[in-house]
Amino acid sequence: MPILDPAPVLEAATEAAKQAGVGILIGAGWSELARAEGTLPEYVRTVGSVDHDWLFPHCRGVIHHGGTGTTSAGLTAGCPTWIYSLFNDQPFWGKQVSRLGVGGHSRFHHMRPRSLAAVVRLLAREDMRQRASALGDQLRREDGVAMAINAITGVATPRIDTARRA
């Protein structure tokens, strides 16, 4: 998601990482965050467009906007997930992540360094990591394409009323 004013987000993330005592990688995506790379502390890095299916299995947790694809990639990787939603279906996915006990959800405009640091610490908890890992294992075993075909076929197949044929 493009962030119109990325400086406060970068500042919040940098301060949260410092408070939580962790290193973070910020996916700059369409925002202008990558330009700040040379000015960041050693525990903060940015990256432009990157394949989430490749990156997320190397992460301890993911914090993102809650789009369907990003949410799916994080959960399939077995990562605890926090969604800072902006609009559309993002709050829905945030509620699902919360319901499953593999992360949580807040609105993007509520992101602050202190609460973001608390989120980072929450995602690092062993119980959270175990639940996310188990969910990731389950998702990787599913054949989503076959399940979708079966669901669509079940709804779209015309039913023949045998009583009328007689």
Long-range contacts (C-beta under 8 A, 24 or more apart in sequence): 1-29, 1-30, 1-65, 1-67, 1-86, 2-29, 2-30, 2-31, 3-31, 3-33, 6-31, 6-32, 6-33, 9-33, 9-111, 10-36, 10-40, 11-113, 12-111, 12-112, 12-113, 12-116, 13-44, 13-116, 14-40, 14-41, 14-44, 15-113, 15-116, 15-117, 16-113, 16-114, 16-116, 16-117, 16-119, 16-120, 17-43, 17-44, 17-117, 17-120, 18-43, 19-113, 19-114, 19-117, 20-117, 20-120, 20-121, 20-124, 22-60, 22-120, 22-124, 24-120, 25-55, 25-59, 27-55, 27-64, 52-77, 53-77, 60-123, 60-124, 60-129, 61-103, 61-120, 61-123, 61-124, 61-129, 61-132, 63-116, 63-119, 63-120, 63-123, 65-90, 65-108, 66-90, 66-91, 66-93, 66-94, 66-97, 66-105, 67-93, 68-93, 71-96, 71-97, 72-139, 75-102, 75-132, 75-135, 75-136, 75-139, 76-136, 76-139, 76-140, 77-136, 78-132, 78-133, 78-134, 78-135, 78-136, 78-137, 79-132, 79-136, 80-122, 80-123, 80-124, 80-125, 80-128, 80-129, 80-131, 80-132, 81-123, 81-132, 82-106, 82-119, 82-122, 82-123, 84-108, 84-110, 84-111, 100-131, 100-135, 101-128, 101-131, 102-128, 102-131, 102-132, 102-135, 103-128, 103-132
